[in-house]
Amino acid sequence: MTPEELADRLLTFAARVGKLVDALPDTRLGRHIAGQLVRCGTSPAPNYEEGCAAESRADFVHKLKVVLKELRESRSWLRLIMKCELLPTARVSDLHDESCPLCNIIGQSIVTTKGLNKTDEKGG
């Protein structure tokens, strides 16, 4: 997957999160989760784009760690929505299922980039 394809996939994830948030019930819990999920669910895309313009490998890894943290938080809120039955599981499960491979892709990118740093430190 190219960086552009991943950026687009993260942007699609953000758009889907936005639509799901708008469908949450207007209850105390629904509003709380909506506020949290809209922040963490829409931030991976711009943070990834920022990482692509990183000034160093360390900066890139830092930005990717932020992306991973936000994706994991999103996944947790999505699970809570299903657990509390705030929306039909079918409405939420596809988005939750998309968060898992996105976490894996970003996590592997972090591991790979850190491995490159270790190779650089050894002189080759």
C-alpha positions as CSV (number, residue, x, y, z in Angstrom):
1,M,0.0,0.0,0.0
2,T,1.4,3.4,-1.0
3,P,1.5,6.3,1.5
4,E,-1.2,8.0,-0.7
5,E,-3.5,4.9,-0.5
6,L,-3.0,4.7,3.3
7,A,-3.8,8.5,3.6
8,D,-7.0,8.0,1.7
9,R,-8.0,5.0,3.7
10,L,-7.5,7.0,6.9
11,L,-9.5,9.9,5.5
12,T,-12.3,7.5,4.6
13,F,-12.2,6.1,8.1
14,A,-12.5,9.7,9.5
15,A,-15.5,10.4,7.2
16,R,-17.2,7.2,8.3
17,V,-16.6,8.1,12.0
18,G,-18.1,11.5,11.4
19,K,-21.3,10.0,9.9
20,L,-21.5,7.4,12.7
21,V,-21.1,10.1,15.4
22,D,-23.9,12.1,13.8
23,A,-26.2,9.0,14.2
24,L,-25.5,8.5,17.9
25,P,-28.5,9.2,20.2
26,D,-28.8,12.6,21.8
27,T,-28.4,11.3,25.4
28,R,-25.7,12.1,28.0
29,L,-23.8,9.0,27.0
30,G,-24.3,9.4,23.3
31,R,-23.1,13.0,23.4
32,H,-20.0,12.0,25.5
33,I,-19.0,9.2,23.2
34,A,-19.7,11.4,20.2
35,G,-17.4,14.1,21.4
36,Q,-14.6,11.7,22.2
37,L,-14.9,9.6,19.0
38,V,-15.1,12.6,16.7
39,R,-11.8,13.8,18.0
40,C,-9.9,10.6,18.1
41,G,-11.5,9.1,15.0
42,T,-10.8,12.1,12.7
43,S,-7.2,12.8,13.9
44,P,-5.3,9.8,12.4
45,A,-5.6,11.1,8.8
46,P,-4.1,14.6,9.4
47,N,-1.5,13.2,11.8
48,Y,-0.4,10.6,9.2
49,E,-0.2,13.4,6.6
50,E,1.9,15.4,9.1
51,G,4.1,12.4,9.6
52,C,4.7,12.0,5.9
53,A,6.3,15.4,6.1
54,A,8.4,14.6,9.1
55,E,11.8,16.1,9.5
56,S,13.5,12.9,10.7
57,R,12.8,9.2,11.2
58,A,12.3,9.9,14.9
59,D,9.7,12.5,14.1
60,F,8.0,10.2,11.7
61,V,7.9,7.4,14.3
62,H,6.5,9.9,16.9
63,K,3.7,11.0,14.5
64,L,2.9,7.3,13.7
65,K,2.6,6.6,17.4
66,V,0.1,9.4,17.7
67,V,-1.9,7.9,14.8
68,L,-1.8,4.4,16.4
69,K,-2.9,5.8,19.8
70,E,-5.9,7.6,18.2
71,L,-6.9,4.6,16.2
72,R,-6.8,2.4,19.3
73,E,-8.9,4.9,21.2
74,S,-11.4,5.0,18.3
75,R,-11.6,1.2,18.4
76,S,-12.4,1.3,22.1
77,W,-15.2,3.9,21.7
78,L,-16.6,1.8,18.8
79,R,-16.7,-1.3,21.1
80,L,-18.4,0.7,23.8
81,I,-21.1,1.9,21.3
82,M,-21.8,-1.8,20.5
83,K,-21.6,-2.9,24.1
84,C,-24.1,-0.2,25.2
85,E,-26.3,-0.9,22.1
86,L,-26.4,2.8,21.2
87,L,-26.5,1.9,17.5
88,P,-27.2,-1.4,15.8
89,T,-24.0,-3.6,15.8
90,A,-24.2,-4.0,12.1
91,R,-23.9,-0.2,11.8
92,V,-20.7,-0.1,13.9
93,S,-19.0,-3.4,13.3
94,D,-17.7,-2.6,9.8
95,L,-16.0,0.5,11.1
96,H,-14.6,-1.3,14.1
97,D,-13.3,-4.0,11.7
98,E,-11.6,-1.4,9.6
99,S,-9.8,0.0,12.7
100,C,-8.1,-3.3,13.4
101,P,-6.1,-3.6,10.1
102,L,-5.4,0.2,10.2
103,C,-3.8,-0.4,13.7
104,N,-1.8,-3.3,12.3
105,I,-0.5,-1.3,9.3
106,I,0.5,1.7,11.4
107,G,2.0,-0.6,14.1
108,Q,4.1,-2.5,11.5
109,S,5.2,0.8,10.0
110,I,6.5,1.9,13.4
111,V,8.4,-1.4,13.9
112,T,9.8,-1.2,10.4
113,T,10.9,2.4,10.8
114,K,12.5,1.7,14.2
115,G,14.3,-1.2,12.6
116,L,15.7,1.1,10.0
117,N,17.0,3.4,12.7
118,K,18.8,0.5,14.4
119,T,20.4,-0.4,11.1
120,D,21.5,3.2,10.7
121,E,23.0,3.3,14.2
122,K,25.1,0.2,13.4
123,G,26.5,1.8,10.3
124,G,24.7,0.0,7.6
